[in-house]
């Protein structure tokens, strides 16, 4: 398909909830929080942590690393810290910060 096809671009249909996920980035997400360790603080996504992802517990402003390790272990902590790019495209678990 030709990328210069303006007619196709104007007729593309996007559902409203998908538009929100396409427009925003990880830095706008509720689940993207600083995770504080002893010596450094790094940003990560806590949407995979069951208590925070299901909104059973309030997502903290700054998450202590020990709390994350207790809930999901070291492998889960590594998965949280993999998603540390603020300009990354938002995922399916995206929730806008209020």
N, C-alpha and C positions, 0 to 999 in steps of 0.2 A: 504494500500500500504506500502511496506517495505521501510523505509527511507534509507536503505543501498543499494538500487538499483542504482548502478552507471550508468548503461546503460540508465535508464530513465532520470537521471540528465543531461547526455551529449546530449540527443536528445530533450530537452525542447526548444521550440521556444519562443523568446521574441522580440516584436517589438521594434525598436530603441527608439521611444518616451516613451514607457513604461519602458525601461531599465533606462533611465535618471531619471524617477520618483522613480524607485526601488533602485537606487544606492545612490542618494543624500538624505540628511536629512533636516529638517526645518532650521537649521542654515545656509544652503547654499542658501536659498530662498530669493528672492527679497522682499517679503512681510513680512518677519520676522524681525521686527524692535524694537528698544527700545521705550517704551512709557513712557514719562517723566511726572510725577505728581509733586506736590509741594515738597513732602518729599522723594519720592523714584522713582526709574526707574525700570520698569519691561519689559521684552520682551514679545511680542505678535504678532499674525498674523493679518495683516490688509487686507487680501485678501477679506474678507466679506464686507469691506467698499466699497460701490459702486464706488466712485470716484477713489479709488486706485486699486481696483480689475479689473476694466475695463480700467485702465491706462489713464483715462481722466485727472487726475492730477498726477504729478510726485510723486512717493513714497518717503517720506522724510527719511533722514538719522536717525533723531530722531523725533518721532511724539509726539506733545504735547497732553496731555490727554484731554484738553478742545476741541481741534479740533476733536478728535475721538467722544467725547460725542455729539458735535453739529451735526455730520454727522449720527451717528447710535444710540445715546441714551445710557443710562446706561446698558441696557440689551445687546446691541451690544458690549459695552466695556467689559463686562464680558465674552462674547464669544471670543473676541480677546485675552483676558488674559488667557483663559483656555488652549490655545495652546502655552504654555511657555516652553516646553521641547525642547532643541536644538537637541537632538538625536532622536526625533520622526520621523517616516517615512513620507516622503513628500506626499502631497495630490495631487489631480487632478488640482489644480490651481498653481502648482509649476512653478516658473520661476527662472532660475539661475541668481545669482548676477553677474554683469559684472564688 
